[in-house]
Amino acid sequence: MAATTDAATVTAERELVITRVFDAPRRLVFKAWTAPEHLVLWWGPRGFATISGRIDVRPGGAWFRVMRAPDGSEHRKRGIYREIVEPERLVFTYQTEDAEGNSGPETLVTVTFADLDGKTRLTLHQALFESVAARELHRGGWTGCLERFAEYLADAWVNAAA
């Protein structure tokens, strides 16, 4: 008898969900995800620097970033905003692009921002990846990115409160 694979299990294996709580109000957390002057300062895994980018935060608006890795290699990412509900939710596509402008597989990212009495619970959901290995690469990238975001946000919140 042939083995069968449960479609829900396969789908879940190709989804990424990360939840973090930040000690900052939701409006500030949302702004840090949508204002170019904030994004450029924290976007990317630890050791990466955003060296150029564009962001048009509106449904149908495009975003594009080039990040430089510690080894000097450049990583291009792009997407289109599908939904923006301030300060609750962002939905956008996510693709990697090579130096010649060829795009890789597209995933959909949904970021929700929940108010927790002055703190913010951020939940990032990204799907569907082509493989578990691709998902795990993104898990590492987003984890480092959210660590940098927490550091930036703590500093931004302190400065905003001053």
Number of C-alpha atoms within 10 A of each C-alpha: 3 4 5 6 8 8 9 9 9 12 15 14 18 19 21 19 15 14 15 14 15 20 16 21 18 23 15 17 23 21 15 21 18 19 13 16 11 16 19 19 14 23 22 26 21 18 13 21 19 20 12 12 16 13 18 15 20 15 15 14 14 17 19 18 22 20 22 18 16 11 8 10 9 16 18 19 17 20 21 21 21 18 16 18 13 14 17 15 17 23 20 23 18 22 18 19 18 13 9 6 9 9 15 12 11 16 17 19 21 18 20 20 25 17 16 14 10 12 17 22 19 22 16 20 17 22 20 20 21 15 13 17 12 13 20 16 10 16 17 11 14 20 17 18 18 23 16 19 26 19 13 18 22 15 12 18 16 11 9 10 7 6
